[in-house]
Amino acid sequence: MQLLTDELREIIPPFYSSEDIELEEKMIYAKFFLADAQWSWFILEYDPESNTFFALVDGLDRELGYVSLDELEQVRGHMGLHVERDLYFTPVKYKDLKI
């Protein structure tokens, strides 16, 4: 499965474009997840030059940070499953995210 589609490339804003917006009001544009490891990445921004996302990572802990698309495409869960894109996720404000 392709994690970053052309449609997502068009709507995910570049790094630092929303730095003046309070976290609770920032938009989350996509969700990636590992079905067999209970990890999720909620995408807020993207840098095409470094192929890196700024995301809320929900795994062992919940934190904001940077994650490489190249690395996400190589990650495997406990049963060997790939990271997938949630096809039913719709963009939502951070404050309205249900996790």
DOROZA-956819 format. One record per residue: residue number from 1; x, y negated, z of N, C-alpha, C in turn; chain. Coordinates in pm, 1 decimal, m for minus. Layout:
N
<midren k="NUM" n_x="X" n_y="Y" n_z="Z" ca_x="X" ca_y="Y" ca_z="Z" c_x="X" c_y="Y" c_z="Z" c="A"/>
...
//
This chain:
99
<midren k="1" n_x="83.2" n_y="117.6" n_z="0.0" ca_x="0.0" ca_y="0.0" ca_z="0.0" c_x="88.0" c_y="m124.3" c_z="0.0" c="A"/>
<midren k="2" n_x="52.2" n_y="m219.4" n_z="m81.1" ca_x="123.6" ca_y="m346.2" ca_z="m85.9" c_x="79.0" c_y="m431.1" c_z="33.2" c="A"/>
<midren k="3" n_x="173.5" n_y="m470.1" n_z="117.8" ca_x="138.2" ca_y="m549.7" ca_z="234.6" c_x="108.3" c_y="m694.6" c_z="197.0" c="A"/>
<midren k="4" n_x="193.1" n_y="m755.1" n_z="118.6" ca_x="177.2" ca_y="m895.5" ca_z="82.5" c_x="128.3" c_y="m906.7" c_z="m60.7" c="A"/>
<midren k="5" n_x="1.5" n_y="m934.3" n_z="m76.7" ca_x="m58.7" ca_y="m947.8" ca_z="m209.9" c_x="m37.9" c_y="m1089.7" c_z="m263.1" c="A"/>
<midren k="6" n_x="m61.8" n_y="m1108.3" n_z="m392.1" ca_x="m54.0" ca_y="m1242.2" ca_z="m451.0" c_x="m153.3" c_y="m1336.5" c_z="m384.0" c="A"/>
<midren k="7" n_x="m271.2" n_y="m1283.9" n_z="m351.7" ca_x="m372.8" ca_y="m1366.0" ca_z="m284.8" c_x="m322.6" c_y="m1416.1" c_z="m149.5" c="A"/>
<midren k="8" n_x="m259.0" n_y="m1328.0" n_z="m72.6" ca_x="m204.6" ca_y="m1369.6" ca_z="56.7" c_x="m90.4" c_y="m1468.6" c_z="39.7" c="A"/>
<midren k="9" n_x="m7.2" n_y="m1448.3" n_z="m60.5" ca_x="102.9" ca_y="m1543.2" ca_z="m86.1" c_x="50.2" c_y="m1684.2" c_z="m107.9" c="A"/>
<midren k="10" n_x="m65.7" n_y="m1693.6" n_z="m168.2" ca_x="m124.4" ca_y="m1824.7" ca_z="m197.6" c_x="m185.1" c_y="m1891.1" c_z="m74.5" c="A"/>
<midren k="11" n_x="m235.9" n_y="m1813.3" n_z="19.7" ca_x="m306.8" ca_y="m1875.9" ca_z="132.0" c_x="m224.5" c_y="m1888.0" c_z="259.9" c="A"/>
<midren k="12" n_x="m122.4" n_y="m1805.0" n_z="277.5" ca_x="m41.1" ca_y="m1814.4" ca_z="399.7" c_x="51.5" c_y="m1935.4" c_z="387.8" c="A"/>
<midren k="13" n_x="43.3" n_y="m2027.3" n_z="482.9" ca_x="125.8" ca_y="m2148.6" ca_z="473.7" c_x="273.1" c_y="m2120.8" c_z="501.5" c="A"/>
<midren k="14" n_x="359.6" n_y="m2210.2" n_z="453.6" ca_x="503.9" ca_y="m2193.5" ca_z="477.1" c_x="541.1" c_y="m2222.5" c_z="622.4" c="A"/>
<midren k="15" n_x="660.2" n_y="m2177.2" n_z="659.8" ca_x="712.4" ca_y="m2201.5" ca_z="794.5" c_x="701.5" c_y="m2349.5" c_z="831.4" c="A"/>
<midren k="16" n_x="665.8" n_y="m2373.7" n_z="954.2" ca_x="661.6" ca_y="m2505.9" ca_z="1018.6" c_x="553.1" c_y="m2598.9" c_z="965.1" c="A"/>
<midren k="17" n_x="471.6" n_y="m2553.7" n_z="870.0" ca_x="368.5" ca_y="m2642.0" ca_z="815.3" c_x="255.9" c_y="m2667.2" c_z="914.8" c="A"/>
<midren k="18" n_x="245.0" n_y="m2581.9" n_z="1015.4" ca_x="138.3" ca_y="m2601.0" ca_z="1113.8" c_x="195.3" c_y="m2630.3" c_z="1252.9" c="A"/>
<midren k="19" n_x="320.2" n_y="m2678.2" n_z="1258.7" ca_x="381.4" ca_y="m2698.4" ca_z="1389.6" c_x="314.5" c_y="m2809.2" c_z="1470.1" c="A"/>
<midren k="20" n_x="239.5" n_y="m2897.9" n_z="1405.9" ca_x="168.3" ca_y="m3003.8" ca_z="1478.0" c_x="29.5" c_y="m2959.3" c_z="1523.8" c="A"/>
<midren k="21" n_x="m6.5" n_y="m2835.4" n_z="1491.7" ca_x="m137.4" ca_y="m2782.3" ca_z="1530.3" c_x="m119.5" c_y="m2697.1" c_z="1656.3" c="A"/>
<midren k="22" n_x="m205.9" n_y="m2719.0" n_z="1753.8" ca_x="m200.7" ca_y="m2639.3" ca_z="1876.5" c_x="m217.4" c_y="m2491.6" c_z="1842.0" c="A"/>
<midren k="23" n_x="m149.6" n_y="m2405.1" n_z="1915.9" ca_x="m152.0" ca_y="m2261.3" ca_z="1889.0" c_x="m294.5" c_y="m2208.9" c_z="1878.7" c="A"/>
<midren k="24" n_x="m380.7" n_y="m2246.6" n_z="1970.7" ca_x="m518.3" ca_y="m2196.2" ca_z="1971.5" c_x="m594.8" c_y="m2231.0" c_z="1843.5" c="A"/>
<midren k="25" n_x="m552.2" n_y="m2336.6" n_z="1773.2" ca_x="m620.5" ca_y="m2381.9" ca_z="1652.3" c_x="m555.1" c_y="m2331.1" c_z="1523.4" c="A"/>
<midren k="26" n_x="m439.5" n_y="m2268.8" n_z="1534.9" ca_x="m371.0" ca_y="m2215.9" ca_z="1415.7" c_x="m450.3" c_y="m2099.9" c_z="1357.4" c="A"/>
<midren k="27" n_x="m438.7" n_y="m2083.4" n_z="1227.0" ca_x="m507.4" ca_y="m1975.0" ca_z="1157.4" c_x="m417.9" c_y="m1852.3" c_z="1148.0" c="A"/>
<midren k="28" n_x="m481.0" n_y="m1736.7" n_z="1159.5" ca_x="m414.9" ca_y="m1608.8" ca_z="1134.0" c_x="m473.6" c_y="m1557.2" c_z="1003.8" c="A"/>
<midren k="29" n_x="m386.8" n_y="m1525.6" n_z="907.7" ca_x="m430.5" ca_y="m1496.9" ca_z="771.3" c_x="m435.9" c_y="m1349.9" c_z="735.1" c="A"/>
<midren k="30" n_x="m361.9" n_y="m1266.5" n_z="807.5" ca_x="m358.4" ca_y="m1123.8" ca_z="773.5" c_x="m321.6" c_y="m1042.9" c_z="896.9" c="A"/>
<midren k="31" n_x="m356.6" n_y="m917.4" n_z="890.8" ca_x="m319.9" ca_y="m823.5" ca_z="997.5" c_x="m255.6" c_y="m701.6" c_z="933.3" c="A"/>
<midren k="32" n_x="m136.3" n_y="m665.8" n_z="983.6" ca_x="m68.9" ca_y="m542.2" ca_z="946.4" c_x="m66.2" c_y="m455.5" c_z="1071.7" c="A"/>
<midren k="33" n_x="m66.9" n_y="m323.8" n_z="1053.9" ca_x="m70.6" ca_y="m237.0" ca_z="1171.6" c_x="m9.6" c_y="m100.9" c_z="1141.8" c="A"/>
<midren k="34" n_x="31.7" n_y="m34.4" n_z="1249.3" ca_x="77.0" ca_y="104.6" ca_z="1245.2" c_x="m30.0" c_y="187.3" c_z="1315.6" c="A"/>
<midren k="35" n_x="m100.9" n_y="267.3" n_z="1242.6" ca_x="m214.0" ca_y="342.0" ca_z="1298.1" c_x="m171.6" c_y="444.9" c_z="1402.2" c="A"/>
<midren k="36" n_x="m51.2" n_y="496.3" n_z="1390.4" ca_x="m8.5" ca_y="600.7" ca_z="1483.1" c_x="86.6" c_y="550.7" c_z="1591.6" c="A"/>
<midren k="37" n_x="94.9" n_y="417.8" n_z="1609.0" ca_x="186.3" ca_y="366.8" ca_z="1710.6" c_x="130.3" c_y="246.7" c_z="1787.2" c="A"/>
<midren k="38" n_x="9.7" n_y="206.2" n_z="1758.3" ca_x="m56.5" ca_y="96.2" ca_z="1827.8" c_x="23.7" c_y="m33.1" c_z="1824.8" c="A"/>
<midren k="39" n_x="79.3" n_y="m65.0" n_z="1710.3" ca_x="147.6" ca_y="m192.0" ca_z="1686.8" c_x="69.7" c_y="m268.4" c_z="1581.3" c="A"/>
<midren k="40" n_x="57.9" n_y="m401.0" n_z="1601.1" ca_x="m7.3" ca_y="m487.6" ca_z="1502.8" c_x="72.3" c_y="m615.9" c_z="1487.6" c="A"/>
<midren k="41" n_x="67.0" n_y="m672.7" n_z="1367.4" ca_x="130.4" ca_y="m799.9" ca_z="1335.7" c_x="24.1" c_y="m889.3" c_z="1275.3" c="A"/>
<midren k="42" n_x="0.5" n_y="m1004.0" n_z="1338.1" ca_x="m99.5" ca_y="m1099.3" ca_z="1292.3" c_x="m24.6" c_y="m1218.5" c_z="1231.8" c="A"/>
<midren k="43" n_x="m43.2" n_y="m1240.2" n_z="1102.6" ca_x="40.7" ca_y="m1330.7" ca_z="1025.4" c_x="m11.0" c_y="m1474.4" c_z="1025.4" c="A"/>
<midren k="44" n_x="77.9" n_y="m1567.0" n_z="1066.2" ca_x="43.7" ca_y="m1708.7" ca_z="1070.4" c_x="112.6" c_y="m1788.4" c_z="958.9" c="A"/>
<midren k="45" n_x="238.3" n_y="m1756.9" n_z="929.1" ca_x="314.3" ca_y="m1831.7" ca_z="828.2" c_x="407.6" c_y="m1735.9" c_z="754.7" c="A"/>
<midren k="46" n_x="457.4" n_y="m1781.4" n_z="639.2" ca_x="544.9" ca_y="m1696.9" ca_z="557.1" c_x="649.3" c_y="m1782.5" c_z="487.9" c="A"/>
<midren k="47" n_x="771.8" n_y="m1731.6" n_z="482.4" ca_x="880.3" ca_y="m1796.2" ca_z="409.7" c_x="923.6" c_y="m1704.7" c_z="295.2" c="A"/>
<midren k="48" n_x="892.9" n_y="m1742.0" n_z="169.9" ca_x="928.0" ca_y="m1654.4" ca_z="57.9" c_x="1078.8" c_y="m1640.5" c_z="34.4" c="A"/>
<midren k="49" n_x="1156.9" n_y="m1741.0" n_z="72.1" ca_x="1301.8" ca_y="m1732.7" ca_z="50.4" c_x="1365.3" c_y="m1622.1" c_z="135.0" c="A"/>
<midren k="50" n_x="1322.7" n_y="m1611.6" n_z="260.0" ca_x="1379.1" ca_y="m1509.0" ca_z="348.5" c_x="1290.0" c_y="m1385.2" c_z="356.1" c="A"/>
<midren k="51" n_x="1171.8" n_y="m1393.1" n_z="292.9" ca_x="1075.0" ca_y="m1283.2" ca_z="293.7" c_x="1037.7" c_y="m1245.9" c_z="437.8" c="A"/>
<midren k="52" n_x="1010.8" n_y="m1351.3" n_z="517.1" ca_x="987.6" ca_y="m1336.3" ca_z="660.0" c_x="856.5" c_y="m1402.1" c_z="700.4" c="A"/>
<midren k="53" n_x="788.8" n_y="m1339.5" n_z="796.2" ca_x="665.0" ca_y="m1393.6" ca_z="851.3" c_x="689.6" c_y="m1450.7" c_z="989.9" c="A"/>
<midren k="54" n_x="607.2" n_y="m1548.6" n_z="1027.1" ca_x="591.7" ca_y="m1589.0" ca_z="1166.2" c_x="460.4" c_y="m1525.3" c_z="1208.3" c="A"/>
<midren k="55" n_x="462.6" n_y="m1447.6" n_z="1316.6" ca_x="346.2" ca_y="m1366.1" ca_z="1349.7" c_x="330.2" c_y="m1348.5" c_z="1500.3" c="A"/>
<midren k="56" n_x="208.9" n_y="m1315.4" n_z="1537.2" ca_x="181.3" ca_y="m1265.4" ca_z="1671.4" c_x="201.2" c_y="m1115.2" c_z="1663.4" c="A"/>
<midren k="57" n_x="292.0" n_y="m1064.1" n_z="1744.8" ca_x="320.7" ca_y="m920.9" ca_z="1745.4" c_x="256.7" c_y="m860.4" c_z="1869.2" c="A"/>
<midren k="58" n_x="175.2" n_y="m758.4" n_z="1847.4" ca_x="108.2" ca_y="m689.7" ca_z="1957.4" c_x="157.5" c_y="m546.0" c_z="1957.5" c="A"/>
<midren k="59" n_x="251.9" n_y="m519.0" n_z="2047.8" ca_x="311.7" ca_y="m385.2" ca_z="2057.3" c_x="333.8" c_y="m351.6" c_z="2203.2" c="A"/>
<midren k="60" n_x="458.6" n_y="m335.3" n_z="2241.1" ca_x="489.1" ca_y="m311.7" ca_z="2382.2" c_x="448.9" c_y="m432.3" c_z="2465.8" c="A"/>
<midren k="61" n_x="468.7" n_y="m550.1" n_z="2408.9" ca_x="425.0" ca_y="m676.5" ca_z="2466.3" c_x="352.4" c_y="m753.5" c_z="2357.1" c="A"/>
<midren k="62" n_x="296.1" n_y="m865.6" n_z="2391.8" ca_x="232.7" ca_y="m953.5" ca_z="2294.1" c_x="314.0" c_y="m1081.8" c_z="2291.0" c="A"/>
<midren k="63" n_x="372.6" n_y="m1112.5" n_z="2172.5" ca_x="457.1" ca_y="m1230.6" ca_z="2161.6" c_x="456.8" c_y="m1284.4" c_z="2020.3" c="A"/>
<midren k="64" n_x="488.9" n_y="m1412.8" n_z="2008.4" ca_x="506.4" ca_y="m1476.1" ca_z="1878.5" c_x="651.1" c_y="m1459.6" c_z="1836.6" c="A"/>
<midren k="65" n_x="672.9" n_y="m1434.5" n_z="1706.6" ca_x="809.3" ca_y="m1420.3" ca_z="1659.3" c_x="815.1" c_y="m1403.1" c_z="1509.4" c="A"/>
<midren k="66" n_x="934.2" n_y="m1378.2" n_z="1462.4" ca_x="958.9" ca_y="m1362.9" ca_z="1319.3" c_x="977.0" c_y="m1215.8" c_z="1286.7" c="A"/>
<midren k="67" n_x="923.0" n_y="m1175.9" n_z="1172.3" ca_x="934.3" ca_y="m1036.3" ca_z="1130.2" c_x="957.7" c_y="m1032.7" c_z="979.0" c="A"/>
<midren k="68" n_x="1050.4" n_y="m951.0" n_z="938.8" ca_x="1087.3" ca_y="m937.0" ca_z="798.5" c_x="988.9" c_y="m845.4" c_z="725.3" c="A"/>
<midren k="69" n_x="941.0" n_y="m890.3" n_z="611.1" ca_x="854.9" ca_y="m806.0" ca_z="528.1" c_x="930.8" c_y="m681.2" c_z="485.1" c="A"/>
<midren k="70" n_x="1057.1" n_y="m696.2" n_z="450.5" ca_x="1137.2" ca_y="m580.1" ca_z="409.0" c_x="1142.7" c_y="m475.1" c_z="519.4" c="A"/>
<midren k="71" n_x="1158.1" n_y="m519.9" n_z="644.3" ca_x="1163.0" ca_y="m425.3" ca_z="755.7" c_x="1026.6" c_y="m361.9" c_z="780.3" c="A"/>
<midren k="72" n_x="919.6" n_y="m440.9" n_z="771.0" ca_x="785.9" ca_y="m384.1" ca_z="788.6" c_x="757.9" c_y="m273.6" c_z="687.1" c="A"/>
<midren k="73" n_x="806.9" n_y="m293.0" n_z="566.7" ca_x="783.4" ca_y="m192.8" ca_z="462.2" c_x="861.2" c_y="m63.8" c_z="486.5" c="A"/>
<midren k="74" n_x="962.2" n_y="m68.0" n_z="572.9" ca_x="1042.0" ca_y="50.4" ca_z="601.3" c_x="1004.2" c_y="119.6" c_z="732.7" c="A"/>
<midren k="75" n_x="928.0" n_y="50.9" n_z="816.9" ca_x="889.9" ca_y="106.3" ca_z="947.4" c_x="800.1" c_y="228.0" c_z="929.9" c="A"/>
<midren k="76" n_x="821.3" n_y="328.1" n_z="1014.5" ca_x="736.4" ca_y="446.9" ca_z="1018.7" c_x="693.6" c_y="470.2" c_z="1163.0" c="A"/>
<midren k="77" n_x="570.4" n_y="512.6" n_z="1180.0" ca_x="519.6" ca_y="543.9" ca_z="1313.3" c_x="561.3" c_y="682.9" c_z="1356.8" c="A"/>
<midren k="78" n_x="508.1" n_y="726.0" n_z="1469.1" ca_x="542.9" ca_y="855.7" ca_z="1527.7" c_x="514.5" c_y="973.5" c_z="1434.1" c="A"/>
<midren k="79" n_x="409.9" n_y="959.5" n_z="1355.2" ca_x="372.6" ca_y="1067.7" ca_z="1263.0" c_x="419.4" c_y="1039.5" c_z="1120.1" c="A"/>
<midren k="80" n_x="505.8" n_y="940.3" n_z="1105.3" ca_x="560.5" ca_y="909.1" ca_z="974.0" c_x="474.0" c_y="816.7" c_z="889.6" c="A"/>
<midren k="81" n_x="369.6" n_y="759.2" n_z="949.2" ca_x="282.2" ca_y="670.1" ca_z="873.1" c_x="348.6" c_y="535.4" c_z="849.2" c="A"/>
<midren k="82" n_x="313.4" n_y="473.3" n_z="737.5" ca_x="364.0" ca_y="341.7" ca_z="699.3" c_x="280.3" c_y="231.7" c_z="765.2" c="A"/>
<midren k="83" n_x="337.3" n_y="112.4" n_z="771.9" ca_x="260.1" ca_y="m4.8" ca_z="812.0" c_x="156.1" c_y="m30.2" c_z="702.7" c="A"/>
<midren k="84" n_x="34.7" n_y="m61.0" n_z="745.4" ca_x="m74.6" ca_y="m86.8" ca_z="651.9" c_x="m128.6" c_y="m227.5" c_z="672.5" c="A"/>
<midren k="85" n_x="m196.6" n_y="m277.3" n_z="570.0" ca_x="m267.1" ca_y="m404.1" ca_z="579.3" c_x="m412.9" c_y="m374.1" c_z="610.3" c="A"/>
<midren k="86" n_x="m468.4" n_y="m447.0" n_z="705.4" ca_x="m609.8" ca_y="m431.7" ca_z="738.5" c_x="m690.6" c_y="m495.2" c_z="625.4" c="A"/>
<midren k="87" n_x="m753.7" n_y="m412.6" n_z="546.0" ca_x="m827.4" ca_y="m459.7" ca_z="429.1" c_x="m953.9" c_y="m535.5" c_z="466.4" c="A"/>
<midren k="88" n_x="m998.7" n_y="m522.2" n_z="589.7" ca_x="m1122.8" ca_y="m584.9" ca_z="632.9" c_x="m1100.6" c_y="m707.1" c_z="721.3" c="A"/>
<midren k="89" n_x="m974.4" n_y="m743.6" n_z="741.0" ca_x="m942.8" ca_y="m859.9" ca_z="823.6" c_x="m976.3" c_y="m987.5" c_z="747.7" c="A"/>
<midren k="90" n_x="m1041.7" n_y="m1080.0" n_z="813.9" ca_x="m1068.4" ca_y="m1211.0" ca_z="754.7" c_x="m995.6" c_y="m1315.6" c_z="837.5" c="A"/>
<midren k="91" n_x="m943.1" n_y="m1419.2" n_z="772.2" ca_x="m870.4" ca_y="m1522.7" ca_z="846.5" c_x="m953.5" c_y="m1577.5" c_z="962.6" c="A"/>
<midren k="92" n_x="m884.3" n_y="m1600.8" n_z="1072.9" ca_x="m950.7" ca_y="m1642.3" ca_z="1195.9" c_x="m856.4" c_y="m1733.9" c_z="1274.1" c="A"/>
<midren k="93" n_x="m912.0" n_y="m1825.8" n_z="1351.0" ca_x="m829.8" ca_y="m1907.1" ca_z="1438.4" c_x="m771.9" c_y="m1818.9" c_z="1549.6" c="A"/>
<midren k="94" n_x="m652.8" n_y="m1854.9" n_z="1592.8" ca_x="m584.6" ca_y="m1780.8" ca_z="1699.6" c_x="m676.4" c_y="m1761.9" c_z="1820.0" c="A"/>
<midren k="95" n_x="m747.2" n_y="m1867.2" n_z="1858.3" ca_x="m832.2" ca_y="m1860.3" ca_z="1978.1" c_x="m949.3" c_y="m1763.6" c_z="1961.4" c="A"/>
<midren k="96" n_x="m985.1" n_y="m1732.1" n_z="1838.1" ca_x="m1098.8" ca_y="m1643.0" ca_z="1812.0" c_x="m1056.5" c_y="m1499.6" c_z="1781.5" c="A"/>
<midren k="97" n_x="m926.8" n_y="m1472.4" n_z="1784.4" ca_x="m876.9" ca_y="m1337.8" ca_z="1755.5" c_x="m916.9" c_y="m1241.9" c_z="1866.3" c="A"/>
<midren k="98" n_x="m973.6" n_y="m1130.8" n_z="1829.3" ca_x="m1016.8" ca_y="m1029.4" ca_z="1925.7" c_x="m919.0" c_y="m911.8" c_z="1923.2" c="A"/>
<midren k="99" n_x="m830.3" n_y="m906.1" n_z="2022.5" ca_x="m736.7" ca_y="m793.7" ca_z="2032.3" c_x="m732.1" c_y="m743.5" c_z="2175.0" c="A"/>
//
